[in-house]
Amino acid sequence: MNSPDNRPRLFGPGSWPETRRLAEVLRGETVGGMLLIIAAAIGLIWANTPWSSAYDTLREFRIGPESLHLNLSLGTWAADGLLAIFFFVVGLELKREFVAGDLRDPRRAALPVVAAVGGMIGPAVIFVAFNLGGDGLRGWAIPTATDIAFALAVLAVVSSHLPTALRTFLLTLAVVDDLLAVTVIAIFYTDELHLNYLLLAVLPLALFAWAVQKRVSSPFVLVPLAVLTWWLIHQSGVHATVAGALLGFTVPVALRASRGIGPAAGDEGLAERFEHRIRPLSAGFAVPVFAFTAAGVTVGGLDGLVDSLGDRVTLGIIVGLVCGKALGITATTFLTAKLTRAQLDRELGWIDVFGVALLGGIGFTVSLLIGELAFAGDPLRTDHGRIGVLLGTLTAALFAAAVLRLRNRKYRLISEAEARDDDNDGIPDIYQKHS
């Protein structure tokens, strides 16, 4: 039996190459989160001004070839087209994490995977409890998502020095959460499946996979194959964003990255190269544009807000995001610690885990997407779903900011210790002690 000092620790330092890579990802996501918040605020404010009709006209403006069944509104293009770029980056992240990141080690992967599952079950159970016997059960998955970009933007706004291990846990949890979201969208929000198109999509997807495995990186080869895959999956009835994730999964990762000599030595795999090129497009354009088109709900003043709060769907989303996520992530993390006889890192407490779990309740982008899919054809319920996501996300963000700010002095000391490099070799001492 392990003595208290020899018990495995949760949220201890990882490897330096992986920590450095994740720090770069987190910086990019933070900037993208700021743009997302700005775009969502513009859409929401515009939709509640005397010029709201102009916003609706813009969002519903249709463009695209009718012969290919792509004469879609700009709002639909943002959800089906631009978010496919976002999910392509998600696919790249997942591939990288499972092949060369923390998720390749079952012992390190167990915690974020279990926490992500708990963070999905908790909100879903609460939403179902609110909507039993009603007609809103189809929206059960709305409060189950986590928006990492929005969460990191909140951290930047409150100037939190959240320790690297907790940031990494949040990012890895969100990556697994995105995988679960893709699965939920594909399985539960496909109303009509056309198998002929779905089977045809395998051909360009396989050609894309073969090309990237042969290290073909020419956009003149890959983009047409990706667009054809996207169109065939769109025609099949499966939501087109699934195509982005599938394409991302096929891109190879530099295996030597797991030994610290791949990307760090300049020998990038295609996944790393594509991620560097496409992430700015996803975080800086695709997701903010979707946020602008999806967040613009006309609340209707105080009366309209009160009416929406009388809908069990709205309440289920709010309580699911705020309470379900926090309780689900914290409880499963606690159970994992007990079952594995692990303990938290010496510098951390369960209040820190709870603060990060509250950040998990920021479920903006994917929650809005699922809301549109769940209540397609029901504008009023769709608007109530959007209001629930906005209020739930804002409430979770405020609670998380309050909890984390209380601990910020402690986090600052941990951050200083993490950056300490007494031998001036470019690698913080804490990572050499744990190597």
C-alpha positions as CSV (number, residue, x, y, z in Angstrom):
1,M,0.0,0.0,0.0
2,N,1.3,3.5,-0.9
3,S,2.3,5.8,1.9
4,P,0.8,9.3,1.7
5,D,4.0,10.8,0.2
6,N,4.2,8.1,-2.4
7,R,0.6,8.1,-3.6
8,P,0.1,9.2,-7.2
9,R,-0.7,12.9,-7.6
10,L,-3.4,14.6,-9.7
11,F,-2.5,17.8,-11.6
12,G,1.3,17.3,-11.2
13,P,3.7,18.7,-13.8
14,G,3.7,17.0,-17.2
15,S,6.5,16.9,-19.7
16,W,8.2,20.2,-20.8
17,P,7.7,19.7,-24.6
18,E,4.0,19.0,-24.1
19,T,3.6,21.9,-21.6
20,R,5.2,24.3,-24.0
21,R,3.0,23.2,-26.9
22,L,-0.1,23.5,-24.8
23,A,0.9,27.0,-23.7
24,E,1.1,28.0,-27.3
25,V,-2.4,26.5,-28.0
26,L,-3.8,28.2,-24.9
27,R,-2.5,31.6,-26.0
28,G,-4.2,31.3,-29.4
29,E,-7.4,30.1,-27.9
30,T,-7.4,33.1,-25.5
31,V,-7.2,35.6,-28.4
32,G,-9.9,33.6,-30.2
33,G,-12.1,33.7,-27.1
34,M,-11.9,37.5,-27.0
35,L,-13.0,37.7,-30.6
36,L,-15.8,35.3,-29.9
37,I,-17.1,37.3,-27.0
38,I,-16.9,40.6,-29.0
39,A,-18.7,39.0,-32.0
40,A,-21.4,37.5,-29.8
41,A,-22.0,40.8,-28.0
42,I,-22.4,42.6,-31.3
43,G,-24.9,40.1,-32.5
44,L,-26.9,40.1,-29.2
45,I,-26.9,43.9,-29.0
46,W,-27.8,44.4,-32.6
47,A,-30.7,41.9,-32.3
48,N,-32.2,44.0,-29.5
49,T,-32.0,47.4,-31.1
50,P,-34.6,49.2,-33.3
51,W,-32.5,47.9,-36.3
52,S,-33.0,44.2,-35.4
53,S,-34.8,43.6,-38.7
54,A,-31.6,44.4,-40.5
55,Y,-29.8,41.8,-38.4
56,D,-32.4,39.2,-39.2
57,T,-32.3,40.0,-42.9
58,L,-28.5,39.6,-42.9
59,R,-28.7,36.3,-41.0
60,E,-31.4,34.9,-43.3
61,F,-29.9,36.1,-46.5
62,R,-29.6,33.0,-48.8
63,I,-26.7,32.3,-51.0
64,G,-25.3,29.2,-52.8
65,P,-26.1,26.9,-55.7
66,E,-29.7,25.6,-55.6
67,S,-28.7,22.7,-57.9
68,L,-26.4,21.3,-55.2
69,H,-29.0,21.9,-52.4
70,L,-26.7,24.5,-51.0
71,N,-28.8,27.6,-51.3
72,L,-28.5,28.2,-47.6
73,S,-28.9,31.2,-45.3
74,L,-25.8,32.9,-43.9
75,G,-26.7,31.6,-40.5
76,T,-26.8,28.1,-41.8
77,W,-23.5,28.5,-43.7
78,A,-21.9,29.7,-40.5
79,A,-23.2,26.6,-38.6
80,D,-22.7,24.0,-41.3
81,G,-19.7,25.4,-43.2
82,L,-17.6,27.6,-40.9
83,L,-18.0,25.3,-37.9
84,A,-16.7,22.4,-40.0
85,I,-13.4,24.3,-40.0
86,F,-13.6,24.5,-36.2
87,F,-14.3,20.8,-35.9
88,F,-11.4,20.0,-38.3
89,V,-9.1,21.7,-35.8
90,V,-10.8,19.7,-33.1
91,G,-10.0,16.5,-35.0
92,L,-6.4,17.6,-35.3
93,E,-6.2,18.2,-31.6
94,L,-7.8,14.9,-30.7
95,K,-5.4,13.0,-33.0
96,R,-2.4,14.9,-31.5
97,E,-3.6,14.2,-27.9
98,F,-4.2,10.5,-28.5
99,V,-1.0,9.8,-30.5
100,A,1.6,12.1,-28.9
101,G,-0.1,14.1,-26.1
102,D,-1.3,13.3,-22.6
103,L,-4.1,11.1,-23.8
104,R,-1.7,8.5,-25.2
105,D,-0.9,7.5,-21.6
106,P,-4.0,5.7,-20.2
107,R,-3.0,6.7,-16.6
108,R,-2.9,10.4,-17.5
109,A,-5.8,10.2,-19.9
110,A,-8.2,8.6,-17.4
111,L,-8.8,11.8,-15.4
112,P,-9.8,14.2,-18.2
113,V,-11.8,11.5,-20.0
114,V,-13.7,10.5,-16.8
115,A,-14.2,14.2,-15.9
116,A,-15.5,15.0,-19.4
117,V,-18.0,12.1,-19.2
118,G,-19.1,13.3,-15.8
119,G,-19.3,16.9,-17.2
120,M,-21.7,15.6,-19.8
121,I,-23.8,13.3,-17.6
122,G,-24.4,15.9,-14.9
123,P,-26.0,18.6,-17.1
124,A,-28.0,16.1,-19.1
125,V,-29.5,14.6,-16.0
126,I,-30.5,18.0,-14.7
127,F,-31.9,19.1,-18.0
128,V,-34.0,15.9,-18.3
129,A,-35.2,16.4,-14.7
130,F,-36.5,19.9,-15.5
131,N,-38.2,18.7,-18.7
132,L,-39.7,15.3,-17.8
133,G,-43.2,15.2,-19.2
134,G,-42.6,18.2,-21.4
135,D,-41.8,18.6,-25.1
136,G,-38.3,19.9,-24.7
137,L,-36.4,16.7,-24.0
138,R,-34.8,16.8,-27.4
139,G,-32.5,19.6,-26.1
140,W,-30.9,17.3,-23.4
141,A,-27.4,17.7,-25.0
142,I,-27.4,21.6,-25.1
143,P,-25.8,22.1,-21.7
144,T,-23.3,19.3,-22.0
145,A,-20.6,21.2,-24.0
146,T,-17.6,23.2,-22.9
147,D,-16.2,26.2,-24.9
148,I,-12.5,26.3,-24.2
149,A,-11.9,29.6,-26.1
150,F,-14.6,31.4,-24.1
151,A,-13.3,29.9,-20.8
152,L,-9.7,31.0,-21.5
153,A,-11.0,34.5,-22.4
154,V,-12.7,34.6,-19.0
155,L,-9.3,33.7,-17.3
156,A,-7.6,36.5,-19.3
157,V,-10.2,39.0,-18.3
158,V,-10.0,38.2,-14.5
159,S,-6.1,38.0,-14.8
160,S,-6.0,34.6,-13.2
161,H,-2.6,32.9,-12.8
162,L,-4.3,29.5,-13.0
163,P,-1.5,26.8,-12.7
164,T,-0.4,25.1,-15.9
165,A,-1.6,21.7,-14.7
166,L,-5.2,23.0,-14.3
167,R,-5.1,24.8,-17.6
168,T,-3.9,21.7,-19.3
169,F,-6.6,19.6,-17.5
170,L,-9.3,22.1,-18.7
171,L,-8.0,22.0,-22.3
172,T,-7.7,18.2,-22.4
173,L,-11.1,17.9,-20.9
174,A,-12.5,20.3,-23.5
175,V,-10.9,18.2,-26.3
176,V,-12.6,15.0,-25.0
177,D,-15.8,17.0,-24.6
178,D,-15.6,18.0,-28.2
179,L,-15.2,14.4,-29.3
180,L,-18.3,13.5,-27.3
181,A,-20.2,16.4,-28.8
182,V,-19.3,15.3,-32.3
183,T,-20.6,11.8,-31.4
184,V,-23.8,13.2,-29.9
185,I,-24.5,15.4,-33.0
186,A,-23.9,12.5,-35.4
187,I,-26.1,10.0,-33.5
188,F,-28.8,12.0,-31.8
189,Y,-29.4,14.9,-34.2
190,T,-29.5,13.1,-37.5
191,D,-33.2,13.2,-38.4
192,E,-33.0,11.6,-41.9
193,L,-30.2,9.5,-43.1
194,H,-29.4,9.0,-46.7
195,L,-27.0,6.0,-46.7
196,N,-26.0,6.4,-50.4
197,Y,-24.5,9.8,-49.8
198,L,-22.9,8.7,-46.6
199,L,-21.3,5.7,-48.3
200,L,-20.1,7.9,-51.2
201,A,-18.4,10.2,-48.7
202,V,-16.1,7.4,-47.7
203,L,-14.3,7.6,-51.1
204,P,-13.1,11.3,-50.9
205,L,-12.4,10.8,-47.2
206,A,-10.3,7.8,-47.9
207,L,-8.4,9.6,-50.7
208,F,-7.8,12.6,-48.3
209,A,-6.5,10.2,-45.7
210,W,-4.2,8.4,-48.3
211,A,-2.9,11.8,-49.5
212,V,-2.0,13.1,-46.0
213,Q,-0.4,9.8,-45.1
214,K,1.8,10.3,-48.1
215,R,2.6,13.8,-46.8
216,V,0.7,15.6,-49.6
217,S,0.0,19.1,-48.3
218,S,-1.0,20.9,-51.5
219,P,-4.3,22.7,-51.0
220,F,-5.1,22.1,-54.7
221,V,-5.4,18.4,-53.8
222,L,-6.7,18.4,-50.2
223,V,-9.2,21.2,-50.3
224,P,-11.4,19.7,-53.2
225,L,-11.3,16.3,-51.4
226,A,-12.3,17.9,-48.1
227,V,-15.1,20.0,-49.7
228,L,-16.5,17.0,-51.5
229,T,-16.5,15.0,-48.3
230,W,-18.2,17.8,-46.5
231,W,-20.9,18.1,-49.2
232,L,-21.6,14.4,-49.3
233,I,-22.0,14.2,-45.5
234,H,-24.2,17.3,-45.6
235,Q,-26.4,15.6,-48.2
236,S,-26.5,12.4,-46.1
237,G,-28.4,14.1,-43.3
238,V,-25.6,13.9,-40.8
239,H,-24.6,17.3,-39.7
240,A,-21.8,18.6,-41.9
241,T,-19.5,19.6,-39.0
242,V,-18.9,15.9,-38.5
243,A,-17.0,15.9,-41.8
244,G,-14.5,18.4,-40.3
245,A,-13.7,16.1,-37.3
246,L,-13.4,13.0,-39.5
247,L,-11.0,14.8,-41.9
248,G,-9.0,16.0,-38.9
249,F,-8.7,12.5,-37.5
250,T,-7.0,11.3,-40.7
251,V,-4.0,13.7,-40.6
252,P,-0.8,12.1,-39.3
253,V,1.0,13.3,-36.2
254,A,4.8,13.3,-35.7
255,L,5.3,10.3,-33.4
256,R,8.6,11.6,-32.3
257,A,6.8,14.5,-30.7
258,S,5.9,12.1,-27.9
259,R,9.7,11.8,-27.2
260,G,10.2,15.5,-27.2
261,I,12.1,15.6,-30.5
262,G,9.4,16.0,-33.1
263,P,7.8,19.5,-33.3
264,A,10.3,20.8,-30.8
265,A,13.1,20.0,-33.3
266,G,11.3,21.4,-36.2
267,D,10.2,18.0,-37.6
268,E,6.5,18.7,-37.6
269,G,3.9,16.2,-38.7
270,L,1.1,17.4,-41.0
271,A,-1.3,17.6,-38.0
272,E,0.9,20.2,-36.3
273,R,1.5,22.1,-39.5
274,F,-2.2,22.2,-40.4
275,E,-3.1,23.2,-36.9
276,H,-0.7,26.1,-37.0
277,R,-2.1,27.3,-40.3
278,I,-5.8,26.7,-39.8
279,R,-6.3,27.5,-36.1
280,P,-6.1,31.2,-36.7
281,L,-8.8,30.9,-39.4
282,S,-11.0,28.9,-37.0
283,A,-10.5,31.0,-33.9
284,G,-10.2,34.4,-35.6
285,F,-13.0,34.1,-38.2
286,A,-15.1,30.9,-38.3
287,V,-16.1,30.7,-34.6
288,P,-16.6,34.5,-34.2
289,V,-18.8,34.6,-37.3
290,F,-20.9,31.7,-36.0
291,A,-21.2,33.4,-32.6
292,F,-22.4,36.6,-34.3
293,T,-25.1,34.8,-36.2
294,A,-26.1,32.4,-33.3
295,A,-26.1,34.8,-30.3
296,G,-28.4,37.4,-31.8
297,V,-31.6,36.6,-30.0
298,T,-34.3,39.2,-29.5
299,V,-35.0,39.0,-25.8
300,G,-38.0,41.4,-25.9
301,G,-37.0,43.4,-22.8
302,L,-37.7,42.4,-19.2
303,D,-41.1,40.8,-20.1
304,G,-39.5,38.7,-22.8
305,L,-36.7,37.6,-20.4
306,V,-39.3,36.6,-17.7
307,D,-41.3,34.6,-20.3
308,S,-38.2,32.7,-21.4
309,L,-37.3,31.9,-17.8
310,G,-40.7,30.4,-17.5
311,D,-39.7,27.8,-20.1
312,R,-38.3,24.6,-18.5
313,V,-35.9,24.3,-21.4
314,T,-34.3,27.6,-20.5
315,L,-34.1,26.7,-16.8
316,G,-32.8,23.3,-17.6
317,I,-30.0,24.7,-19.7
318,I,-29.0,27.4,-17.1
319,V,-28.9,25.0,-14.2
320,G,-27.3,22.3,-16.3
321,L,-24.4,24.5,-17.3
322,V,-23.9,26.1,-13.9
323,C,-24.6,23.3,-11.5
324,G,-24.5,20.1,-13.7
325,K,-21.1,20.8,-15.1
326,A,-19.5,21.9,-11.9
327,L,-20.9,18.9,-9.9
328,G,-20.3,16.4,-12.6
329,I,-16.6,17.3,-13.2
330,T,-15.8,17.7,-9.5
331,A,-17.6,14.5,-8.4
332,T,-16.0,12.3,-11.1
333,T,-12.5,13.8,-10.4
334,F,-13.0,13.2,-6.6
335,L,-14.1,9.6,-7.3
336,T,-11.2,9.0,-9.6
337,A,-8.8,10.2,-6.8
338,K,-10.5,7.9,-4.3
339,L,-10.5,4.8,-6.6
340,T,-6.9,5.3,-7.7
341,R,-5.8,6.3,-4.2
342,A,-4.3,9.5,-5.7
343,Q,-4.2,12.9,-4.1
344,L,-4.1,16.4,-5.4
345,D,-0.8,18.1,-6.0
346,R,0.5,19.6,-2.7
347,E,-0.2,23.2,-3.8
348,L,-3.8,22.6,-4.8
349,G,-7.1,22.0,-3.1
350,W,-10.5,20.8,-4.2
351,I,-11.7,24.4,-4.4
352,D,-9.3,24.8,-7.3
353,V,-10.9,21.8,-9.1
354,F,-14.3,23.2,-8.4
355,G,-13.3,26.6,-9.9
356,V,-12.1,24.8,-13.1
357,A,-15.3,22.8,-13.2
358,L,-17.3,26.0,-13.1
359,L,-15.3,27.1,-16.2
360,G,-16.5,23.9,-17.8
361,G,-20.0,25.3,-17.6
362,I,-19.1,27.9,-20.3
363,G,-20.7,26.0,-23.1
364,F,-21.2,28.7,-25.7
365,T,-20.4,27.6,-29.3
366,V,-21.3,23.9,-29.4
367,S,-24.2,24.5,-27.1
368,L,-25.7,27.1,-29.4
369,L,-25.1,24.7,-32.4
370,I,-26.9,21.8,-30.6
371,G,-29.7,24.1,-29.6
372,E,-30.3,25.0,-33.3
373,L,-30.3,21.3,-34.2
374,A,-32.5,20.3,-31.4
375,F,-35.3,22.8,-32.0
376,A,-35.0,23.4,-35.8
377,G,-38.4,24.6,-37.0
378,D,-39.4,26.0,-33.6
379,P,-38.2,29.6,-33.5
380,L,-39.5,30.4,-30.1
381,R,-38.0,27.3,-28.4
382,T,-34.7,28.0,-30.3
383,D,-34.6,31.5,-28.9
384,H,-35.3,30.3,-25.4
385,G,-32.5,27.8,-25.9
386,R,-30.2,30.6,-26.9
387,I,-31.2,32.7,-23.9
388,G,-30.5,29.7,-21.7
389,V,-27.1,29.2,-23.1
390,L,-26.2,32.9,-22.9
391,L,-27.4,33.2,-19.3
392,G,-25.9,29.9,-18.2
393,T,-22.6,30.7,-19.8
394,L,-22.5,34.2,-18.2
395,T,-23.5,32.8,-14.7
396,A,-20.9,30.0,-14.9
397,A,-18.3,32.5,-16.0
398,L,-19.1,34.9,-13.1
399,F,-19.0,32.1,-10.5
400,A,-15.8,30.7,-11.9
401,A,-14.2,34.2,-11.9
402,A,-15.2,34.8,-8.3
403,V,-13.8,31.4,-7.1
404,L,-10.6,31.7,-9.0
405,R,-9.9,35.3,-8.0
406,L,-10.1,34.2,-4.4
407,R,-7.2,31.9,-5.1
408,N,-5.2,34.2,-7.4
409,R,-2.5,35.1,-4.9
410,K,-1.8,31.4,-4.4
411,Y,-1.8,30.8,-8.2
412,R,0.7,33.7,-8.6
413,L,3.2,31.9,-6.3
414,I,2.7,28.6,-8.2
415,S,3.2,30.4,-11.5
416,E,6.4,32.0,-10.3
417,A,7.7,28.6,-9.2
418,E,6.7,27.0,-12.5
419,A,8.8,29.7,-14.4
420,R,11.9,29.4,-12.2
421,D,15.0,28.4,-14.1
422,D,18.0,28.6,-11.8
423,D,20.4,26.9,-14.2
424,N,19.3,29.1,-17.2
425,D,19.0,26.2,-19.6
426,G,15.7,27.3,-21.0
427,I,13.7,24.6,-19.2
428,P,12.0,25.5,-15.9
429,D,13.5,23.5,-13.0
430,I,10.1,22.0,-12.0
431,Y,10.0,19.9,-15.2
432,Q,13.5,18.7,-14.7
433,K,12.7,17.5,-11.1
434,H,9.8,15.5,-12.4
435,S,11.5,14.1,-15.6
